[in-house]
Amino acid sequence: MHPKAEPAPPLPDDVIVEHILTRVPAAAAVRFRTVCRAWRAALTSDHFVMAHHRALRAVGQPEIVFFAPRPGAGGSGSTAFYTCKLDLATQPNGSSSPLDKAVASASELVTVGNMDASHLVLSGTKPCRGLTLLFQLHPCVSTYHVCNLSTGEHVSIPAPRTPAERCGSYIHHPCYVLSSTGLGFDPVAGEHKVVTLYEDRERQQRCEVYGLQSGGWRPCAGKVPPHAANGLVGRPPVFLDGCFYWHIDTLGNLYDEYKLWTRTAGPGSPPPSWSLRLCINLASLPQPMRDHLDHGTRMLPLACLVRRQDPARHEAPRGARVRP
């Protein structure tokens, strides 16, 4: 007879959290919060969130999220979010494109109730510490949604006031043209904040901030630069090092800047860590985009920025214009 085998020693909780749970999908990691209070505290900590993000980036395979009305939901107002990974390896001639393969392998991430997919716009190109900002355009009352796509939890925020609607004999501008909104995290206050730059009905430029914990829209300190919202055309800002940046004038490279910790807005320049050079293979782009770029349209690669780590820099440099 074989002697009774000794049971394997249990793994410490810190090993499980640091080396195992940081590598599982976010939706699965969320379910482990119910194991015990210690795991809930660990899995909701900022340390775990950042470690999970680092593990995802180390994989090196981009992941995209898209949404659509939930099949069979009828008029219930539910939206299904899907996720898929992009394989950017070189494809041989005649094979499927990376996007075609990604869509074919897409899986449902989460279904969010009380959120109608009609006229829903994803603001920005990436989540902010696990939260995603969406904007729902409505003829009467527009709404912002801050959603955790791992759990389906979301909060709805009414727009601060109705954005500008210019009506004339021949031209009608939709209300979302002269407004832009972004989501960022304020480490001083320890909360996520939504910042919107827009033009009101009286054609006044305004910048307001909404804290997810403190609540309520508050105007930023100081005066917003004149005509700041005129060049937005619905483009979302980029959030970096506690600041929001709006590229509002592509011809003159003019930027607007909003600092979370001082709640001030004004003209600014992009951080020196941004790279304004990007090589794009036009043949790899869809035909409508290739036709548009053939006319000499300039693009600022806000989604492909290169950032240098500089912990000593707490404030971005100021300036009015940036020369190409």
N, C-alpha and C positions, 0 to 999 in steps of 0.2 A: 504494500500500500504506500502511496506517495504521501509524504507529510503534507498537512494542510498549508496551502500557500498563504503567505502573509498578505493582507490587503494593501494595495498601493496607497501611499500617503496622499492625502488630499492636497490639491493645489491651493496655494494662498490666493486670497481674493485679489490682491494687487496684481498677481501674475495673470489671472483670468481676465481682469479688466484691461490691463495695459497691453498684453500680448495676444489676446484672443478676441475679445469683444470689439476692439478697435478695428478689426479686420472683417467683421461681419457687416452685412448691409444695415443701413441706418434703421430701416423699418423693423428689422429683426432685433437690433440692439435695444430699441425702445421697449419691446415686450419684456426684456429682462429686468426692467425697473421694478416689476412686481415681485421679484424673488424675495427681497428683504429690504429693510430701510437702508442698510449700508450700501447695497447695490444701487438703490434709487439715488442716494446722495452722490455716489461715484459717477453714475451714468448721466446725471444732470449737471455735473460740474463743468466749468469752463475748461479745465485741464483735459477732461475726456473729449469734449467737443473738438478742441484743437488737435488732439492726438488722432482722433478719427479722421479729421480733414487731412492731416499729414499722410496718414496711411492710404487714403484714397488718391492723393496726388502722386504718391510713390508708384502706384500701379501704372501710370502713364497712359491710360486709355481714356480719352474724353467721353463724358456721358452727357446726353442731352435729355431734356424733359419737355414734353408737349402735352396738351390737354384737349379734350373734346367733350361734348355732352355725353353723359353716361348712357350706353345703349339700354333701351327699354325703360328709361326713367320717365318718359313722357314729359309732362310739364312740371315735374317735381323740382326742377332747378338744381340738380346734382351735376357736378363736373368730375370727370375721371381724368387723373393725371397718369401719364405713362412715362417710362424711362427706358432708355436703350443706350448701348455703348457703341462708339464709333471706332471702326478699325481703319486707321489712316495709312496702313501699309500700301505700297505701290500695287495697283491692280493691273493684271495683264489685260491686253486688248480683248474686248468682248465680254469681260466678266462684269458682275454687278458692281455698282458704285458703292462706296462706304455708306451713303445715306440709305440706299435701297436695302442693303443688308441690315442696317440698324432698325429700320422701320419693320422689316419682316420679323426681327427677333425682339420687338418691343414687348414689354410686360407691364401690366397695370401696377402702378405704384400705390395709389390711394384714391379713394372716392370722397369728395368733399360735398357734404350736403349744404343746402341753403346758399349755393353759389352758382348762378346761372352762367354757363359758358358763352352765352351770346354777348358779343361786344366786350369780351374779357381780354385784357392786354397784359402781357408779362412785362413788368418794368425792370430793366437791367438785364445783364447777361449771366449773373451768377448769384447764388444765395448769399446772405449776410449772416454768418454764424448759424446756419441751419434754417433761417427764415427767408421766405420769398415774398416779394411785394407784387401784387396784381392790382390793376385798375379796371373798374367796370364802368363803362360809359353808359349813361342813361339820359334820355331827353330831359327829365325833370331833376333827378337826384343822382349824381355820380358818387361812386363809393370806392374806397381803397380796401383791399384785403391783405392782411399780413398772415401768411399761411406757413405752417410747418408741414412740409410734404412727406415727412417720415411718419407723422401721427395723424394727419388730417385735421388737426386743431387749427383754428383760424379766428381772427378777430376782424371785424368790419369797422372801418373808420369813414365817416362821411367827409366829403370834400369840404375844405374850409369855407368856401362860398362858390357860387357858380362862376366858372371861368368866363372869359370874354367870348361873346358871340357877335360877330360883325355881320350885319344884314344890310344889303344894299339892293339896288335895282338889278344888278347882274351877278354879284358875288356874295356867297354865303360861306363864311369860314366855320367849320365845326368847332365845338367848344374845346376840344382837346388839343387844338393846334398850338395855342399860346400857353402851354403849361407843361411842366416836366417835374417828375417826382422821383425821389430815391429813398432807399432804406440804408441806414448806417447804425453803428453801435458807438455809444458814448461811454468810454471807459471811466470817465470821471463820475458820471451819474449812475453807471452800471445798468443802462437800459438801452434798448433799441429805440431809434427815433426816425420818424418819417419827415422829410423835408421837401417842400414843394415851392417851386418858383413859377409864377404865373402873372398874367395881366387880367385885371378885373374889368367889369363892365364900363367903368370910367376911364379905362386904358391906363390905369396906374399899375406900376410894376410892384409886385409884392413877393415876399419870401416868408413862409411860415413853417413852424416845426411842431410836430406832435410826438410826445413821449408815450410809449406803450404802457408804461407804469404810471406816470404822472397824469397822462390824459390831457385833452384839450389842446386846440390849436393856439399857438402864441406867435406873434410877429417876431422876426429877428431883430436884433439890436442894430441901430443905424439905418441908413437910407439905402435902398436897393438902387443900383446904377440905372439911369434912364435907358429905356428901350432894352432892358436886359432880357426880357422874355420874347422879343420879336424874332430872334433867330433860332428858337428852340425846336420848333416843328415836331414836338412830341418826343425828342430824343431824351433818353434818361441820362442822369449824371453818372459820373464815376466816383466811387467813394474810396479814398485812400488816405491813410494816416490821420483820421479824424476830420477830413475835409471832403466836401462835395465839389466836383468840378463839372461845369457845363461848358461845352464847346459851342458857343453861340454864334460865331462868325467865321465860316470856313475860309472866306477870302482874306480877312485880316488876321486870322488866328487869334481872335479875342476870346478870353475865358472869363467866366464868373466863378467865384469861389465862396463857399460857406463853411465856416469853422464851427464844429459842434460844441467845442468846449467854451467858446466865447459867444456863440450865437450871433455872429456878425457875418454880413454878406458884403461883397464888393468885388471889384475887378481883380483878377489874379492871373497867374501864369501856371502852366503845368509843372509839377515837380521835375527837377533835373534827372531823376531816375527813370523818367519815361523815355522810351526810344521812339522817335518819330519816323524811323526807317523800317519799312516792311516790304519784303519781296513777295509778290503775289503772281502766281502762274495764271494768267487770264484764261488759258485753255481749260483749266480745271473748274472754272466758274460756270454757273448756268448761263444760257444764251442771253436772257434779258439783262443780266448783270454785265455781261461782256459788252453788249451794245451800249449800255449806259456809260461804262468806263471809257469807251472809245471816244466819247465827246470831251474828254479831258477833265472829268469830275475828280476832285481831290477827295481823298478819304483819310481820316485820322483813325488809326487802328486801336480804338479804345479797348477792344476785347483782346488784344494781343500785346499788352504792355509789358515791358521788362522792368522790374523793380529791383533796385539794389538795397540790401539790408543796411540801414543806417540808424541804429537805435538812438544815436545822439541827436538826431534831427527831430524836433517836436513841432516845427511849424514850417509850412511850405513857403518858399520865397514869394514875394509880392511883385507885381508888375502889371503893366497894361497890355503889352503886346509881346508876342514871341515871333522872332524872325525865323523863317524856314531855313 
